[in-house]
Amino acid sequence: MHPDDRDWLAAAFLEIAESPGARVLGTGRQWGEIYFRILTADSTALPIELIGSGGVLDAAVDGIIYEVRPARTRDLLGRVLDGLSRGASIHHLLSLVAEMIASPPLDLDAAILQSSTGGEFVTVASTSTASLDMG
């Protein structure tokens, strides 16, 4: 874990564990995402998102179930906003948006199309080199 995130993350975990939502699993509700950083083997900070579901009072769980994954969407959104502020090309920005669509949990192949003056569509950004059926 990144040293700068330890204290506030520990406090967030305590708050979550004491919340009513932590008590029973299967309420259909997940908590809002918690974003923090871990350090990779080469000391690179990797953004992580964590989503929890309660189960403290569930005898089979006796705790909280967490889904942990790289915070790719948030990172990509940050890159889009940074690109906007720096005047990046629309093609570059749309490529990042397509990459967000293709990231977990969606994991979709995506294409962003632009209509031409002749009524045809042109692929502006795509996550796949395969052609899409516009049927």
N, CA, C and O atoms as CSV, one atom per row, in Angstrom:
chain,resi,resn,atom,element,x,y,z
A,1,MET,N,N,0.841,-1.166,0.000
A,1,MET,CA,C,0.000,0.000,0.000
A,1,MET,C,C,0.896,1.242,0.000
A,1,MET,O,O,1.956,1.260,0.625
A,2,HIS,N,N,0.452,2.264,-0.705
A,2,HIS,CA,C,1.220,3.512,-0.749
A,2,HIS,C,C,1.213,4.130,0.657
A,2,HIS,O,O,0.152,4.240,1.271
A,3,PRO,N,N,2.383,4.533,1.175
A,3,PRO,CA,C,2.440,5.071,2.539
A,3,PRO,C,C,1.534,6.282,2.773
A,3,PRO,O,O,1.027,6.461,3.881
A,4,ASP,N,N,1.323,7.108,1.760
A,4,ASP,CA,C,0.477,8.293,1.920
A,4,ASP,C,C,-1.004,7.951,2.071
A,4,ASP,O,O,-1.788,8.801,2.493
A,5,ASP,N,N,-1.401,6.724,1.733
A,5,ASP,CA,C,-2.813,6.328,1.783
A,5,ASP,C,C,-3.163,5.515,3.030
A,5,ASP,O,O,-4.343,5.271,3.280
A,6,ARG,N,N,-2.179,5.090,3.815
A,6,ARG,CA,C,-2.423,4.157,4.928
A,6,ARG,C,C,-3.391,4.687,5.971
A,6,ARG,O,O,-4.361,4.006,6.306
A,7,ASP,N,N,-3.156,5.873,6.489
A,7,ASP,CA,C,-3.962,6.374,7.609
A,7,ASP,C,C,-5.430,6.574,7.230
A,7,ASP,O,O,-6.322,6.100,7.934
A,8,TRP,N,N,-5.680,7.266,6.133
A,8,TRP,CA,C,-7.074,7.523,5.768
A,8,TRP,C,C,-7.767,6.242,5.340
A,8,TRP,O,O,-8.971,6.094,5.550
A,9,LEU,N,N,-7.015,5.295,4.732
A,9,LEU,CA,C,-7.632,4.041,4.315
A,9,LEU,C,C,-8.001,3.190,5.527
A,9,LEU,O,O,-9.057,2.557,5.534
A,10,ALA,N,N,-7.159,3.165,6.541
A,10,ALA,CA,C,-7.480,2.435,7.773
A,10,ALA,C,C,-8.733,3.023,8.414
A,10,ALA,O,O,-9.601,2.282,8.874
A,11,ALA,N,N,-8.829,4.347,8.445
A,11,ALA,CA,C,-10.025,4.998,9.002
A,11,ALA,C,C,-11.266,4.659,8.178
A,11,ALA,O,O,-12.343,4.447,8.736
A,12,ALA,N,N,-11.119,4.609,6.856
A,12,ALA,CA,C,-12.252,4.269,5.984
A,12,ALA,C,C,-12.717,2.837,6.238
A,12,ALA,O,O,-13.920,2.579,6.272
A,13,PHE,N,N,-11.777,1.900,6.419
A,13,PHE,CA,C,-12.148,0.514,6.702
A,13,PHE,C,C,-12.883,0.396,8.041
A,13,PHE,O,O,-13.858,-0.348,8.148
A,14,LEU,N,N,-12.427,1.119,9.050
A,14,LEU,CA,C,-13.110,1.097,10.349
A,14,LEU,C,C,-14.526,1.646,10.228
A,14,LEU,O,O,-15.467,1.087,10.791
A,15,GLU,N,N,-14.672,2.741,9.491
A,15,GLU,CA,C,-16.004,3.332,9.296
A,15,GLU,C,C,-16.929,2.368,8.568
A,15,GLU,O,O,-18.100,2.235,8.925
A,16,ILE,N,N,-16.407,1.698,7.551
A,16,ILE,CA,C,-17.210,0.729,6.796
A,16,ILE,C,C,-17.613,-0.444,7.686
A,16,ILE,O,O,-18.772,-0.857,7.682
A,17,ALA,N,N,-16.653,-0.987,8.456
A,17,ALA,CA,C,-16.933,-2.152,9.303
A,17,ALA,C,C,-17.988,-1.841,10.355
A,17,ALA,O,O,-18.729,-2.733,10.770
A,18,GLU,N,N,-18.067,-0.589,10.789
A,18,GLU,CA,C,-19.042,-0.196,11.806
A,18,GLU,C,C,-20.372,0.262,11.222
A,18,GLU,O,O,-21.309,0.533,11.973
A,19,SER,N,N,-20.473,0.354,9.900
A,19,SER,CA,C,-21.704,0.833,9.276
A,19,SER,C,C,-22.764,-0.266,9.239
A,19,SER,O,O,-22.422,-1.448,9.210
A,20,PRO,N,N,-24.051,0.108,9.240
A,20,PRO,CA,C,-25.125,-0.894,9.161
A,20,PRO,C,C,-25.033,-1.760,7.898
A,20,PRO,O,O,-25.428,-2.926,7.927
A,21,GLY,N,N,-24.524,-1.216,6.804
A,21,GLY,CA,C,-24.416,-1.981,5.567
A,21,GLY,C,C,-23.420,-3.120,5.641
A,21,GLY,O,O,-23.457,-4.033,4.816
A,22,ALA,N,N,-22.521,-3.076,6.629
A,22,ALA,CA,C,-21.523,-4.132,6.765
A,22,ALA,C,C,-22.092,-5.374,7.437
A,22,ALA,O,O,-21.453,-6.426,7.436
A,23,ARG,N,N,-23.271,-5.264,8.005
A,23,ARG,CA,C,-23.799,-6.341,8.835
A,23,ARG,C,C,-24.303,-7.555,8.049
A,23,ARG,O,O,-23.986,-8.691,8.402
A,24,VAL,N,N,-25.072,-7.329,7.005
A,24,VAL,CA,C,-25.758,-8.438,6.340
A,24,VAL,C,C,-25.383,-8.492,4.870
A,24,VAL,O,O,-25.432,-7.488,4.159
A,25,LEU,N,N,-25.012,-9.673,4.437
A,25,LEU,CA,C,-24.677,-9.911,3.037
A,25,LEU,C,C,-25.963,-10.152,2.261
A,25,LEU,O,O,-26.941,-10.648,2.819
A,26,GLY,N,N,-25.969,-9.812,1.006
A,26,GLY,CA,C,-27.110,-10.110,0.165
A,26,GLY,C,C,-28.172,-9.043,0.144
A,26,GLY,O,O,-29.301,-9.314,-0.266
A,27,THR,N,N,-27.853,-7.837,0.571
A,27,THR,CA,C,-28.833,-6.754,0.519
A,27,THR,C,C,-28.939,-6.195,-0.886
A,27,THR,O,O,-29.807,-5.369,-1.168
A,28,GLY,N,N,-28.043,-6.650,-1.782
A,28,GLY,CA,C,-28.055,-6.160,-3.153
A,28,GLY,C,C,-27.331,-4.835,-3.316
A,28,GLY,O,O,-27.231,-4.305,-4.423
A,29,ARG,N,N,-26.831,-4.309,-2.223
A,29,ARG,CA,C,-26.147,-3.025,-2.285
A,29,ARG,C,C,-24.656,-3.212,-2.076
A,29,ARG,O,O,-24.226,-3.981,-1.216
A,30,GLN,N,N,-23.888,-2.512,-2.858
A,30,GLN,CA,C,-22.455,-2.446,-2.631
A,30,GLN,C,C,-22.147,-1.034,-2.186
A,30,GLN,O,O,-22.903,-0.104,-2.470
A,31,TRP,N,N,-21.050,-0.877,-1.497
A,31,TRP,CA,C,-20.641,0.458,-1.085
A,31,TRP,C,C,-20.028,1.179,-2.255
A,31,TRP,O,O,-19.618,0.562,-3.238
A,32,GLY,N,N,-19.969,2.474,-2.146
A,32,GLY,CA,C,-19.276,3.255,-3.152
A,32,GLY,C,C,-17.812,2.854,-3.194
A,32,GLY,O,O,-17.265,2.341,-2.217
A,33,GLU,N,N,-17.205,3.088,-4.305
A,33,GLU,CA,C,-15.815,2.692,-4.478
A,33,GLU,C,C,-14.888,3.482,-3.564
A,33,GLU,O,O,-15.117,4.659,-3.286
A,34,ILE,N,N,-13.852,2.818,-3.112
A,34,ILE,CA,C,-12.762,3.457,-2.385
A,34,ILE,C,C,-11.549,3.368,-3.303
A,34,ILE,O,O,-11.209,2.292,-3.794
A,35,TYR,N,N,-10.907,4.492,-3.527
A,35,TYR,CA,C,-9.730,4.527,-4.389
A,35,TYR,C,C,-8.490,4.760,-3.538
A,35,TYR,O,O,-8.455,5.663,-2.702
A,36,PHE,N,N,-7.482,3.942,-3.761
A,36,PHE,CA,C,-6.202,4.114,-3.086
A,36,PHE,C,C,-5.104,3.586,-4.004
A,36,PHE,O,O,-5.386,3.142,-5.117
A,37,ARG,N,N,-3.872,3.630,-3.550
A,37,ARG,CA,C,-2.748,3.182,-4.377
A,37,ARG,C,C,-1.981,2.078,-3.666
A,37,ARG,O,O,-1.827,2.090,-2.445
A,38,ILE,N,N,-1.507,1.134,-4.449
A,38,ILE,CA,C,-0.559,0.151,-3.943
A,38,ILE,C,C,0.749,0.381,-4.675
A,38,ILE,O,O,0.781,1.023,-5.725
A,39,LEU,N,N,1.822,-0.145,-4.117
A,39,LEU,CA,C,3.113,-0.042,-4.767
A,39,LEU,C,C,3.441,-1.383,-5.404
A,39,LEU,O,O,3.353,-2.425,-4.754
A,40,THR,N,N,3.821,-1.355,-6.681
A,40,THR,CA,C,4.195,-2.572,-7.384
A,40,THR,C,C,5.623,-2.960,-6.973
A,40,THR,O,O,6.276,-2.234,-6.224
A,41,ALA,N,N,6.094,-4.097,-7.465
A,41,ALA,CA,C,7.430,-4.579,-7.128
A,41,ALA,C,C,8.515,-3.564,-7.484
A,41,ALA,O,O,9.546,-3.504,-6.814
A,42,ASP,N,N,8.293,-2.768,-8.530
A,42,ASP,CA,C,9.287,-1.763,-8.914
A,42,ASP,C,C,8.970,-0.387,-8.311
A,42,ASP,O,O,9.503,0.626,-8.764
A,43,SER,N,N,8.102,-0.352,-7.288
A,43,SER,CA,C,7.729,0.869,-6.548
A,43,SER,C,C,6.891,1.860,-7.349
A,43,SER,O,O,6.811,3.034,-6.986
A,44,THR,N,N,6.273,1.408,-8.422
A,44,THR,CA,C,5.346,2.251,-9.173
A,44,THR,C,C,4.010,2.264,-8.438
A,44,THR,O,O,3.529,1.216,-8.007
A,45,ALA,N,N,3.409,3.444,-8.293
A,45,ALA,CA,C,2.095,3.545,-7.644
A,45,ALA,C,C,1.023,3.092,-8.628
A,45,ALA,O,O,0.928,3.618,-9.737
A,46,LEU,N,N,0.215,2.113,-8.218
A,46,LEU,CA,C,-0.859,1.574,-9.050
A,46,LEU,C,C,-2.190,1.925,-8.404
A,46,LEU,O,O,-2.455,1.500,-7.279
A,47,PRO,N,N,-3.052,2.707,-9.101
A,47,PRO,CA,C,-4.351,3.045,-8.522
A,47,PRO,C,C,-5.263,1.816,-8.474
A,47,PRO,O,O,-5.332,1.031,-9.420
A,48,ILE,N,N,-5.956,1.675,-7.346
A,48,ILE,CA,C,-6.829,0.530,-7.091
A,48,ILE,C,C,-8.211,1.040,-6.700
A,48,ILE,O,O,-8.333,2.064,-6.028
A,49,GLU,N,N,-9.248,0.324,-7.119
A,49,GLU,CA,C,-10.582,0.607,-6.604
A,49,GLU,C,C,-11.056,-0.623,-5.856
A,49,GLU,O,O,-10.789,-1.757,-6.256
A,50,LEU,N,N,-11.759,-0.381,-4.771
A,50,LEU,CA,C,-12.228,-1.439,-3.905
A,50,LEU,C,C,-13.715,-1.219,-3.667
A,50,LEU,O,O,-14.145,-0.105,-3.370
A,51,ILE,N,N,-14.497,-2.286,-3.797
A,51,ILE,CA,C,-15.934,-2.235,-3.547
A,51,ILE,C,C,-16.243,-3.339,-2.543
A,51,ILE,O,O,-15.784,-4.469,-2.704
A,52,GLY,N,N,-17.015,-3.021,-1.512
A,52,GLY,CA,C,-17.293,-4.004,-0.472
A,52,GLY,C,C,-18.754,-4.364,-0.374
A,52,GLY,O,O,-19.636,-3.593,-0.753
A,53,SER,N,N,-18.991,-5.556,0.145
A,53,SER,CA,C,-20.342,-6.027,0.459
A,53,SER,C,C,-20.315,-6.544,1.892
A,53,SER,O,O,-19.351,-7.189,2.305
A,54,GLY,N,N,-21.369,-6.261,2.646
A,54,GLY,CA,C,-21.408,-6.615,4.057
A,54,GLY,C,C,-21.657,-8.084,4.305
A,54,GLY,O,O,-22.252,-8.777,3.479
A,55,GLY,N,N,-21.195,-8.554,5.451
A,55,GLY,CA,C,-21.437,-9.919,5.875
A,55,GLY,C,C,-20.934,-10.171,7.282
A,55,GLY,O,O,-20.706,-11.320,7.662
A,56,VAL,N,N,-20.756,-9.099,8.072
A,56,VAL,CA,C,-20.224,-9.227,9.422
A,56,VAL,C,C,-21.110,-10.130,10.286
A,56,VAL,O,O,-20.590,-10.925,11.070
A,57,LEU,N,N,-22.432,-10.024,10.158
A,57,LEU,CA,C,-23.341,-10.846,10.961
A,57,LEU,C,C,-23.754,-12.139,10.261
A,57,LEU,O,O,-24.540,-12.911,10.811
A,58,ASP,N,N,-23.245,-12.384,9.076
A,58,ASP,CA,C,-23.539,-13.614,8.342
A,58,ASP,C,C,-22.531,-14.676,8.790
A,58,ASP,O,O,-21.333,-14.521,8.555
A,59,ALA,N,N,-22.994,-15.739,9.424
A,59,ALA,CA,C,-22.098,-16.758,9.990
A,59,ALA,C,C,-21.191,-17.384,8.928
A,59,ALA,O,O,-20.054,-17.746,9.229
A,60,ALA,N,N,-21.670,-17.515,7.711
A,60,ALA,CA,C,-20.865,-18.120,6.655
A,60,ALA,C,C,-19.748,-17.195,6.181
A,60,ALA,O,O,-18.741,-17.657,5.644
A,61,VAL,N,N,-19.926,-15.894,6.378
A,61,VAL,CA,C,-18.943,-14.923,5.913
A,61,VAL,C,C,-18.109,-14.392,7.077
A,61,VAL,O,O,-16.879,-14.392,7.023
A,62,ASP,N,N,-18.788,-13.942,8.124
A,62,ASP,CA,C,-18.152,-13.380,9.317
A,62,ASP,C,C,-17.130,-12.297,8.960
A,62,ASP,O,O,-16.036,-12.247,9.521
A,63,GLY,N,N,-17.506,-11.442,8.027
A,63,GLY,CA,C,-16.612,-10.365,7.616
A,63,GLY,C,C,-17.192,-9.595,6.454
A,63,GLY,O,O,-18.402,-9.588,6.226
A,64,ILE,N,N,-16.320,-8.960,5.737
A,64,ILE,CA,C,-16.715,-8.140,4.597
A,64,ILE,C,C,-16.032,-8.703,3.347
A,64,ILE,O,O,-14.844,-9.025,3.363
A,65,ILE,N,N,-16.797,-8.811,2.281
A,65,ILE,CA,C,-16.249,-9.294,1.013
A,65,ILE,C,C,-15.879,-8.077,0.171
A,65,ILE,O,O,-16.703,-7.190,-0.053
A,66,TYR,N,N,-14.651,-8.047,-0.283
A,66,TYR,CA,C,-14.167,-6.929,-1.081
A,66,TYR,C,C,-13.836,-7.385,-2.495
A,66,TYR,O,O,-13.262,-8.455,-2.698
A,67,GLU,N,N,-14.198,-6.573,-3.454
A,67,GLU,CA,C,-13.764,-6.760,-4.838
A,67,GLU,C,C,-12.703,-5.692,-5.074
A,67,GLU,O,O,-12.966,-4.497,-4.933
A,68,VAL,N,N,-11.514,-6.130,-5.432
A,68,VAL,CA,C,-10.388,-5.223,-5.632
A,68,VAL,C,C,-9.927,-5.358,-7.074
A,68,VAL,O,O,-9.717,-6.465,-7.571
A,69,ARG,N,N,-9.772,-4.215,-7.741
A,69,ARG,CA,C,-9.295,-4.245,-9.128
A,69,ARG,C,C,-8.566,-2.940,-9.434
A,69,ARG,O,O,-8.755,-1.934,-8.750
A,70,PRO,N,N,-7.734,-2.973,-10.467
A,70,PRO,CA,C,-7.068,-1.724,-10.856
A,70,PRO,C,C,-8.103,-0.660,-11.208
A,70,PRO,O,O,-9.122,-0.955,-11.833
A,71,ALA,N,N,-7.837,0.560,-10.808
A,71,ALA,CA,C,-8.770,1.673,-11.047
A,71,ALA,C,C,-8.538,2.244,-12.437
A,71,ALA,O,O,-8.234,3.427,-12.590
A,72,ARG,N,N,-8.678,1.420,-13.419
A,72,ARG,CA,C,-8.396,1.793,-14.806
A,72,ARG,C,C,-9.341,2.879,-15.319
A,72,ARG,O,O,-8.902,3.818,-15.983
A,73,THR,N,N,-10.626,2.758,-15.018
A,73,THR,CA,C,-11.595,3.729,-15.524
A,73,THR,C,C,-11.296,5.123,-14.997
A,73,THR,O,O,-11.311,6.099,-15.747
A,74,ARG,N,N,-11.028,5.205,-13.712
A,74,ARG,CA,C,-10.733,6.511,-13.111
A,74,ARG,C,C,-9.447,7.098,-13.693
A,74,ARG,O,O,-9.368,8.297,-13.959
A,75,ASP,N,N,-8.439,6.242,-13.889
A,75,ASP,CA,C,-7.180,6.687,-14.485
A,75,ASP,C,C,-7.411,7.194,-15.904
A,75,ASP,O,O,-6.893,8.245,-16.280
A,76,LEU,N,N,-8.182,6.455,-16.690
A,76,LEU,CA,C,-8.450,6.865,-18.066
A,76,LEU,C,C,-9.260,8.152,-18.115
A,76,LEU,O,O,-8.997,9.013,-18.956
A,77,LEU,N,N,-10.240,8.299,-17.228
A,77,LEU,CA,C,-11.015,9.536,-17.179
A,77,LEU,C,C,-10.103,10.715,-16.839
A,77,LEU,O,O,-10.235,11.794,-17.416
A,78,GLY,N,N,-9.195,10.508,-15.920
A,78,GLY,CA,C,-8.227,11.549,-15.590
A,78,GLY,C,C,-7.381,11.935,-16.785
A,78,GLY,O,O,-7.083,13.111,-16.991
A,79,ARG,N,N,-6.991,10.935,-17.581
A,79,ARG,CA,C,-6.199,11.207,-18.787
A,79,ARG,C,C,-7.018,11.968,-19.824
A,79,ARG,O,O,-6.486,12.833,-20.519
A,80,VAL,N,N,-8.309,11.652,-19.935
A,80,VAL,CA,C,-9.181,12.381,-20.871
A,80,VAL,C,C,-9.281,13.839,-20.439
A,80,VAL,O,O,-9.120,14.745,-21.256
A,81,LEU,N,N,-9.546,14.064,-19.156
A,81,LEU,CA,C,-9.678,15.435,-18.668
A,81,LEU,C,C,-8.365,16.198,-18.793
A,81,LEU,O,O,-8.363,17.381,-19.136
A,82,ASP,N,N,-7.256,15.532,-18.520
A,82,ASP,CA,C,-5.951,16.164,-18.696
A,82,ASP,C,C,-5.731,16.509,-20.165
A,82,ASP,O,O,-5.238,17.591,-20.485
A,83,GLY,N,N,-6.096,15.588,-21.058
A,83,GLY,CA,C,-5.966,15.840,-22.495
A,83,GLY,C,C,-6.810,17.009,-22.947
A,83,GLY,O,O,-6.375,17.821,-23.764
A,84,LEU,N,N,-8.025,17.097,-22.413
A,84,LEU,CA,C,-8.890,18.233,-22.738
A,84,LEU,C,C,-8.233,19.548,-22.332
A,84,LEU,O,O,-8.239,20.516,-23.091
A,85,SER,N,N,-7.665,19.571,-21.121
A,85,SER,CA,C,-7.061,20.810,-20.627
A,85,SER,C,C,-5.813,21.188,-21.421
A,85,SER,O,O,-5.437,22.359,-21.467
A,86,ARG,N,N,-5.175,20.210,-22.042
A,86,ARG,CA,C,-3.945,20.475,-22.808
A,86,ARG,C,C,-4.195,20.615,-24.310
A,86,ARG,O,O,-3.259,20.824,-25.083
A,87,GLY,N,N,-5.458,20.500,-24.720
A,87,GLY,CA,C,-5.786,20.654,-26.135
A,87,GLY,C,C,-5.416,19.449,-26.991
A,87,GLY,O,O,-5.053,19.603,-28.158
A,88,ALA,N,N,-5.508,18.241,-26.413
A,88,ALA,CA,C,-5.196,17.019,-27.169
A,88,ALA,C,C,-6.176,16.852,-28.324
A,88,ALA,O,O,-7.274,17.409,-28.317
A,89,SER,N,N,-5.760,16.082,-29.303
A,89,SER,CA,C,-6.622,15.860,-30.464
A,89,SER,C,C,-7.875,15.089,-30.059
A,89,SER,O,O,-7.844,14.281,-29.131
A,90,ILE,N,N,-8.956,15.340,-30.751
A,90,ILE,CA,C,-10.211,14.649,-30.476
A,90,ILE,C,C,-10.055,13.143,-30.699
A,90,ILE,O,O,-10.674,12.344,-29.997
A,91,HIS,N,N,-9.237,12.759,-31.666
A,91,HIS,CA,C,-8.998,11.338,-31.933
A,91,HIS,C,C,-8.362,10.673,-30.711
A,91,HIS,O,O,-8.767,9.580,-30.316
A,92,HIS,N,N,-7.368,11.330,-30.114
A,92,HIS,CA,C,-6.720,10.783,-28.925
A,92,HIS,C,C,-7.718,10.662,-27.768
A,92,HIS,O,O,-7.754,9.638,-27.085
A,93,LEU,N,N,-8.513,11.688,-27.551
A,93,LEU,CA,C,-9.477,11.679,-26.458
A,93,LEU,C,C,-10.536,10.594,-26.659
A,93,LEU,O,O,-10.911,9.902,-25.713
A,94,LEU,N,N,-11.011,10.452,-27.888
A,94,LEU,CA,C,-12.020,9.422,-28.157
A,94,LEU,C,C,-11.429,8.025,-28.029
A,94,LEU,O,O,-12.133,7.090,-27.649
A,95,SER,N,N,-10.157,7.872,-28.336
A,95,SER,CA,C,-9.496,6.575,-28.141
A,95,SER,C,C,-9.477,6.209,-26.660
A,95,SER,O,O,-9.684,5.049,-26.304
A,96,LEU,N,N,-9.229,7.189,-25.798
A,96,LEU,CA,C,-9.255,6.944,-24.355
A,96,LEU,C,C,-10.659,6.578,-23.883
A,96,LEU,O,O,-10.820,5.696,-23.039
A,97,VAL,N,N,-11.672,7.250,-24.421
A,97,VAL,CA,C,-13.057,6.937,-24.058
A,97,VAL,C,C,-13.394,5.507,-24.488
A,97,VAL,O,O,-14.023,4.768,-23.731
A,98,ALA,N,N,-12.988,5.117,-25.676
A,98,ALA,CA,C,-13.225,3.742,-26.138
A,98,ALA,C,C,-12.511,2.745,-25.229
A,98,ALA,O,O,-13.042,1.672,-24.945
A,99,GLU,N,N,-11.321,3.093,-24.777
A,99,GLU,CA,C,-10.574,2.232,-23.862
A,99,GLU,C,C,-11.305,2.080,-22.525
A,99,GLU,O,O,-11.293,1.005,-21.927
A,100,MET,N,N,-11.948,3.171,-22.055
A,100,MET,CA,C,-12.737,3.101,-20.819
A,100,MET,C,C,-13.895,2.125,-20.974
A,100,MET,O,O,-14.177,1.338,-20.071
A,101,ILE,N,N,-14.559,2.180,-22.115
A,101,ILE,CA,C,-15.692,1.287,-22.370
A,101,ILE,C,C,-15.225,-0.165,-22.390
A,101,ILE,O,O,-15.954,-1.063,-21.967
A,102,ALA,N,N,-14.027,-0.387,-22.875
A,102,ALA,CA,C,-13.509,-1.741,-23.006
A,102,ALA,C,C,-12.924,-2.282,-21.705
A,102,ALA,O,O,-12.598,-3.467,-21.624
A,103,SER,N,N,-12.786,-1.434,-20.686
A,103,SER,CA,C,-12.186,-1.853,-19.418
A,103,SER,C,C,-13.213,-2.570,-18.544
A,103,SER,O,O,-14.418,-2.374,-18.703
A,104,PRO,N,N,-12.722,-3.411,-17.612
A,104,PRO,CA,C,-13.646,-4.025,-16.664
A,104,PRO,C,C,-14.400,-2.954,-15.887
A,104,PRO,O,O,-13.828,-1.888,-15.656
A,105,PRO,N,N,-15.603,-3.158,-15.482
A,105,PRO,CA,C,-16.339,-4.406,-15.553
A,105,PRO,C,C,-17.068,-4.617,-16.881
A,105,PRO,O,O,-17.629,-5.692,-17.097
A,106,LEU,N,N,-17.077,-3.631,-17.775
A,106,LEU,CA,C,-17.810,-3.782,-19.029
A,106,LEU,C,C,-17.140,-4.780,-19.970
A,106,LEU,O,O,-17.815,-5.645,-20.528
A,107,ASP,N,N,-15.831,-4.675,-20.155
A,107,ASP,CA,C,-15.081,-5.573,-21.037
A,107,ASP,C,C,-15.721,-5.714,-22.419
A,107,ASP,O,O,-15.870,-6.825,-22.926
A,108,LEU,N,N,-16.093,-4.608,-23.015
A,108,LEU,CA,C,-16.744,-4.630,-24.316
A,108,LEU,C,C,-15.803,-4.158,-25.409
A,108,LEU,O,O,-14.958,-3.294,-25.175
A,109,ASP,N,N,-15.944,-4.718,-26.598
A,109,ASP,CA,C,-15.315,-4.099,-27.755
A,109,ASP,C,C,-16.148,-2.877,-28.076
A,109,ASP,O,O,-17.377,-2.938,-28.066
A,110,ALA,N,N,-15.495,-1.779,-28.358
A,110,ALA,CA,C,-16.228,-0.537,-28.577
A,110,ALA,C,C,-15.669,0.200,-29.782
A,110,ALA,O,O,-14.485,0.100,-30.103
A,111,ALA,N,N,-16.526,0.924,-30.423
A,111,ALA,CA,C,-16.129,1.793,-31.526
A,111,ALA,C,C,-16.900,3.095,-31.401
A,111,ALA,O,O,-18.086,3.096,-31.071
A,112,ILE,N,N,-16.226,4.195,-31.666
A,112,ILE,CA,C,-16.875,5.497,-31.693
A,112,ILE,C,C,-16.893,5.929,-33.148
A,112,ILE,O,O,-15.853,6.015,-33.803
A,113,LEU,N,N,-18.094,6.198,-33.641
A,113,LEU,CA,C,-18.290,6.503,-35.049
A,113,LEU,C,C,-18.645,7.973,-35.227
A,113,LEU,O,O,-19.244,8.598,-34.352
A,114,GLN,N,N,-18.266,8.503,-36.370
A,114,GLN,CA,C,-18.616,9.877,-36.729
A,114,GLN,C,C,-19.338,9.824,-38.064
A,114,GLN,O,O,-18.911,9.128,-38.986
A,115,SER,N,N,-20.429,10.561,-38.159
A,115,SER,CA,C,-21.159,10.563,-39.429
A,115,SER,C,C,-20.491,11.558,-40.381
A,115,SER,O,O,-20.058,12.639,-39.983
A,116,SER,N,N,-20.427,11.159,-41.632
A,116,SER,CA,C,-19.849,12.033,-42.655
A,116,SER,C,C,-20.976,12.810,-43.335
A,116,SER,O,O,-22.154,12.534,-43.112
A,117,THR,N,N,-20.607,13.772,-44.156
A,117,THR,CA,C,-21.620,14.580,-44.837
A,117,THR,C,C,-22.475,13.742,-45.780
A,117,THR,O,O,-23.614,14.114,-46.061
A,118,GLY,N,N,-21.957,12.622,-46.273
A,118,GLY,CA,C,-22.718,11.756,-47.170
A,118,GLY,C,C,-23.604,10.755,-46.452
A,118,GLY,O,O,-24.204,9.893,-47.093
A,119,GLY,N,N,-23.700,10.856,-45.101
A,119,GLY,CA,C,-24.546,9.936,-44.346
A,119,GLY,C,C,-23.864,8.638,-43.976
A,119,GLY,O,O,-24.487,7.774,-43.358
A,120,GLU,N,N,-22.616,8.475,-44.330
A,120,GLU,CA,C,-21.845,7.279,-43.976
A,120,GLU,C,C,-21.250,7.473,-42.581
A,120,GLU,O,O,-21.174,8.593,-42.075
A,121,PHE,N,N,-20.838,6.384,-41.981
A,121,PHE,CA,C,-20.168,6.456,-40.682
A,121,PHE,C,C,-18.709,6.077,-40.840
A,121,PHE,O,O,-18.373,5.146,-41.572
A,122,VAL,N,N,-17.845,6.805,-40.148
A,122,VAL,CA,C,-16.410,6.558,-40.156
A,122,VAL,C,C,-15.995,6.228,-38.725
A,122,VAL,O,O,-16.390,6.918,-37.785
A,123,THR,N,N,-15.198,5.174,-38.562
A,123,THR,CA,C,-14.708,4.817,-37.234
A,123,THR,C,C,-13.650,5.827,-36.809
A,123,THR,O,O,-12.639,6.006,-37.488
A,124,VAL,N,N,-13.890,6.481,-35.686
A,124,VAL,CA,C,-12.954,7.471,-35.158
A,124,VAL,C,C,-12.014,6.834,-34.141
A,124,VAL,O,O,-10.829,7.163,-34.095
A,125,ALA,N,N,-12.542,5.920,-33.325
A,125,ALA,CA,C,-11.751,5.210,-32.319
A,125,ALA,C,C,-12.373,3.841,-32.126
A,125,ALA,O,O,-13.591,3.682,-32.206
A,126,SER,N,N,-11.522,2.850,-31.869
A,126,SER,CA,C,-12.010,1.492,-31.701
A,126,SER,C,C,-11.094,0.720,-30.779
A,126,SER,O,O,-9.890,0.973,-30.751
A,127,THR,N,N,-11.640,-0.214,-30.026
A,127,THR,CA,C,-10.842,-1.069,-29.165
A,127,THR,C,C,-10.459,-2.369,-29.860
A,127,THR,O,O,-9.682,-3.161,-29.326
A,128,SER,N,N,-10.996,-2.581,-31.030
A,128,SER,CA,C,-10.759,-3.819,-31.758
A,128,SER,C,C,-10.463,-3.504,-33.222
A,128,SER,O,O,-11.040,-2.587,-33.808
A,129,THR,N,N,-9.552,-4.284,-33.795
A,129,THR,CA,C,-9.267,-4.086,-35.217
A,129,THR,C,C,-10.288,-4.808,-36.096
A,129,THR,O,O,-10.337,-4.580,-37.304
A,130,ALA,N,N,-11.104,-5.678,-35.495
A,130,ALA,CA,C,-12.138,-6.379,-36.252
A,130,ALA,C,C,-13.226,-5.402,-36.662
A,130,ALA,O,O,-13.525,-4.452,-35.939
A,131,SER,N,N,-13.811,-5.638,-37.815
A,131,SER,CA,C,-14.889,-4.747,-38.254
A,131,SER,C,C,-16.151,-5.043,-37.462
A,131,SER,O,O,-16.392,-6.182,-37.060
A,132,LEU,N,N,-16.936,-4.029,-37.245
A,132,LEU,CA,C,-18.182,-4.180,-36.503
A,132,LEU,C,C,-19.333,-4.281,-37.479
A,132,LEU,O,O,-19.362,-3.586,-38.494
A,133,ASP,N,N,-20.281,-5.147,-37.168
A,133,ASP,CA,C,-21.466,-5.293,-37.987
A,133,ASP,C,C,-22.426,-4.157,-37.665
A,133,ASP,O,O,-22.960,-4.101,-36.557
A,134,MET,N,N,-22.654,-3.255,-38.609
A,134,MET,CA,C,-23.525,-2.110,-38.395
A,134,MET,C,C,-24.954,-2.447,-38.786
A,134,MET,O,O,-25.837,-1.592,-38.717
A,135,GLY,N,N,-25.196,-3.738,-39.212
A,135,GLY,CA,C,-26.457,-4.275,-39.663
A,135,GLY,C,C,-27.639,-3.540,-39.325
A,135,GLY,O,O,-28.743,-3.949,-39.682
